[in-house]
Amino acid sequence: MPVYDQGYRRFEGPMGSGFANWWVITKSEIILRFSRKLLLFLLIIPSFLPMLGMMIAVYVMLQIATSDQLPMGASIIAKQFLDQVSTEFYFLFFKIHASTFLLLWGAFVGSDLISNDRKTNAMELYFTRPIRPVDYLLGKFGTLVFFLLFTTMLPALLLYLFAISVAPEAAEGTESYFEATKHVPGAIVFYSFVQAIVVSTFMLALSSLGRNWILVGAIWGGVYLFSQVGYRIVQELSGSGAAVAISLRDSLLLVGRRIFQLETEVEHWEAAAWMLGILTVSSLLILCRRIRVVETVK
């Protein structure tokens, strides 16, 4: 009996609940990436190494500072180190993450979220189901946000809880360590979400523009790295600190310093915040345009 191909037909029945739709996409993408051993050993596990290293440093210095069997000089150095376990200490974790892992997460996780669907024409299959464009975008967006929060917010909060439990002596003066750093957990959560939202929307916009995830990852790496070079050059030529808006990494760090209420090196954070806002809105407009084109195919 002959079979007649009807081609692509958009789903025209009743749509399901929004959360159920996009969460299915996010969950399947997360499970797929956790099943990749190379990704597990090259990105997920190494992302927690800075936290472990900083925990070990705090614990060792605490033991040295409280030991009576070591030279006085070692104890003084250890106490000076513990005095620095403050807001700047926790922000250092984000600086390490922004210098390495943020670039790698975007390249190896975010680059193929939409580009592979466009390459294999899988996007049309999504819309033969009761899935709206916004569900598709939220599903892909939630995947990268999950991994970014999993490797930034979670280890940073664990580091803070560890410092609270083993190094209360790190506080300055008579103020307890918790009182001296009580704003840190909120800053960690807020900054982690800001970083994840900005990077995820921009990465998805790049992914929606191409079909080759390697090329998309290379473009992301070029933007992330060469924007830093452009910032340094423009700053040297113009002498203006507002040139920080050219660099994505430096803009994120500058806004982060403001969120963590650090008093130094926060000049021109408004320019950086405006750049991140414009970049996020522009990325959302690109995504709406790219997904709308596919969604209307009949």
C-alpha positions in Angstrom: 0.0 0.0 0.0 1.5 3.4 -1.0 2.4 5.8 1.8 2.0 9.5 1.1 4.3 11.9 2.8 2.4 14.8 4.2 5.6 16.7 5.2 5.8 19.0 8.2 2.6 20.0 9.9 2.6 22.3 12.9 0.8 21.0 16.0 -2.6 22.7 16.1 -4.2 21.0 19.1 -4.4 22.3 22.7 -1.2 23.3 24.3 -0.1 21.8 27.6 1.1 23.7 30.7 4.2 25.9 30.2 6.3 24.4 33.0 5.8 20.8 31.8 6.7 21.7 28.3 10.0 23.5 28.8 11.1 21.4 31.8 11.0 18.2 29.6 13.4 19.9 27.2 15.7 21.1 30.0 15.7 17.8 31.8 16.5 15.8 28.7 19.4 18.2 27.8 20.8 18.0 31.3 20.7 14.2 31.4 22.3 14.0 27.9 25.2 16.1 29.0 25.7 14.3 32.3 26.0 11.1 30.3 29.0 12.5 28.4 32.1 11.3 30.4 34.4 13.8 28.6 32.3 16.7 29.7 32.1 15.3 33.2 35.8 15.0 33.6 36.9 18.1 31.7 34.3 20.6 32.9 32.0 19.6 35.7 34.5 18.1 38.1 37.2 20.7 37.4 34.7 23.5 38.1 34.7 22.4 41.7 38.4 22.3 42.1 38.8 26.1 42.9 36.3 25.6 45.7 38.2 22.7 47.1 41.5 24.5 46.8 40.2 27.5 48.7 38.6 25.3 51.4 41.9 23.5 51.9 43.8 26.8 52.1 41.4 28.1 54.8 41.6 24.9 56.8 45.4 24.7 56.6 45.9 28.3 57.5 43.5 27.9 60.4 45.5 25.0 61.8 48.7 26.9 61.4 47.3 30.0 63.1 46.1 28.0 66.1 49.1 25.8 66.5 51.7 26.3 69.3 54.3 24.1 67.7 55.1 26.3 64.7 57.2 29.5 64.5 55.5 32.7 65.4 56.1 34.1 61.8 54.1 31.2 60.3 51.2 31.9 62.7 51.2 35.6 61.9 51.1 34.9 58.1 48.3 32.5 58.6 46.3 35.0 60.7 46.8 37.6 58.0 45.5 35.2 55.4 42.4 34.4 57.5 41.8 38.1 57.9 41.4 38.2 54.1 38.7 35.5 54.1 36.1 38.2 53.5 34.0 39.4 50.6 37.0 39.8 48.4 37.9 36.2 49.0 34.5 34.9 47.8 34.6 37.2 44.8 38.0 35.7 43.9 36.1 32.4 43.2 34.0 34.1 40.6 37.1 35.7 39.0 38.7 32.3 38.6 35.5 30.9 37.1 35.1 33.9 34.7 38.7 33.5 33.5 38.4 29.9 32.5 35.2 27.9 33.0 32.7 30.5 31.8 34.4 30.5 28.4 34.4 26.7 28.3 30.8 26.2 29.5 29.6 28.5 26.7 31.7 26.8 24.1 31.0 23.2 24.9 27.5 23.3 26.4 25.8 26.4 25.0 27.1 26.3 21.4 25.1 23.2 20.3 21.8 23.8 22.1 20.1 25.4 19.1 22.6 25.0 16.3 22.4 21.2 16.3 18.6 21.4 16.1 18.9 23.6 13.1 21.5 21.4 11.5 19.3 18.2 11.9 16.0 20.0 11.3 15.0 18.8 14.8 13.3 22.1 15.6 10.4 21.3 13.2 9.9 18.1 15.2 9.6 20.1 18.4 6.8 22.1 17.0 4.8 19.1 15.8 4.3 18.6 19.6 2.3 20.8 21.9 5.3 23.1 22.4 5.3 26.8 21.9 8.4 28.8 20.8 8.7 30.2 24.3 8.7 26.7 25.8 11.5 25.7 23.4 13.6 28.8 24.3 13.0 28.3 28.1 14.0 24.7 27.8 17.3 25.5 26.1 17.9 28.5 28.3 17.3 26.5 31.4 19.9 23.9 30.4 22.8 26.4 30.3 21.5 28.3 33.3 21.5 25.1 35.3 25.1 24.2 34.6 26.3 27.7 35.2 24.5 27.9 38.6 25.6 24.4 39.4 29.3 25.3 39.0 29.1 28.9 40.4 26.4 29.4 43.0 26.5 26.0 44.5 30.3 25.8 45.1 30.4 29.4 46.2 27.7 28.8 48.8 29.4 25.7 50.0 32.7 27.6 50.4 30.9 30.2 52.5 29.3 27.6 54.7 32.7 25.9 55.1 34.3 29.2 56.2 31.5 29.9 58.6 31.9 26.5 60.2 35.7 26.2 60.5 37.1 29.7 60.4 35.0 32.1 62.6 38.3 33.7 63.7 38.6 35.2 60.3 36.4 38.2 61.3 38.1 41.5 62.0 37.7 43.2 65.4 35.0 42.0 67.7 32.4 41.5 65.0 31.5 37.9 64.4 32.4 36.3 61.1 28.7 35.9 60.2 27.9 39.5 60.9 30.9 40.7 58.9 29.9 38.6 55.8 26.1 38.3 56.2 25.6 40.0 52.8 27.8 37.5 51.0 25.2 34.7 50.4 22.7 37.1 48.8 25.5 38.6 46.7 26.5 35.1 45.6 23.0 34.1 44.6 22.2 37.4 42.8 25.5 37.6 40.9 25.3 34.0 39.9 21.9 34.6 38.3 23.0 37.8 36.6 26.0 36.0 35.1 24.0 33.0 34.1 21.2 35.0 32.4 23.5 37.3 30.5 25.8 34.5 29.2 22.9 32.1 28.5 20.9 34.5 26.4 23.9 35.7 24.4 25.1 32.1 23.9 21.7 30.9 22.7 21.5 33.9 20.3 24.8 32.9 18.8 23.7 29.2 18.6 20.5 30.2 16.8 22.5 31.9 14.1 24.6 28.9 13.0 24.3 25.2 12.2 27.8 24.2 13.2 28.4 24.1 16.9 32.2 24.2 16.5 31.9 27.4 14.6 29.5 28.9 17.1 31.8 27.9 19.9 34.8 29.5 18.1 32.8 32.8 17.6 31.9 32.8 21.3 35.5 32.3 22.3 36.6 35.0 19.9 34.0 37.5 21.3 34.9 36.6 24.9 38.6 36.8 24.5 39.2 39.5 21.9 36.7 41.8 23.6 39.1 41.9 26.5 42.0 42.8 24.2 39.8 45.5 22.6 39.0 46.9 26.0 42.7 47.1 27.0 43.6 48.8 23.7 40.8 51.4 23.8 41.5 52.1 27.5 45.2 52.8 26.8 44.4 55.0 23.8 41.5 57.0 25.4 42.3 56.7 29.1 38.6 56.2 29.8 37.5 53.6 32.2 34.1 53.4 30.5 35.8 51.4 27.8 35.2 48.4 30.1 31.8 48.1 28.3 33.7 46.6 25.3 34.7 43.5 27.3 32.0 41.0 28.3 34.2 39.4 30.9 35.4 42.6 32.5 31.8 44.0 32.5 30.5 41.0 34.3 33.3 41.2 36.9 32.8 45.0 37.4 29.1 44.5 38.0 30.0 41.7 40.3 32.2 43.9 42.4 29.3 46.3 42.8 27.0 43.5 43.8 29.5 42.2 46.4 29.7 45.8 47.7 33.5 46.0 47.2 34.8 49.5 47.6 37.7 49.4 45.1 37.8 49.2 41.3 34.1 49.8 40.9 34.3 53.0 38.7 32.1 53.0 35.6 30.1 50.0 36.7 27.0 51.7 35.3 28.5 51.6 31.7 29.2 47.9 32.2 25.6 47.3 33.5 24.1 49.1 30.5 26.2 47.0 28.1 25.1 43.8 29.7 21.5 44.9 29.6 21.7 45.9 26.0 23.4 42.7 25.1 20.7 40.6 26.9 17.8 42.4 25.2 19.5 42.2 21.8 20.0 38.5 22.3 16.4 38.0 23.2 15.2 39.9 20.1 17.5 37.7 17.9 16.1 34.5 19.6 12.5 35.6 19.1 13.2 36.4 15.4 15.0 33.1 14.7 12.5 30.8 16.5 9.5 32.6 15.0 10.7 31.9 11.5 10.8 28.2 12.2 7.6 28.1 14.2 5.6 29.5 11.3 6.7 26.9 8.8 3.7 24.9 7.6 
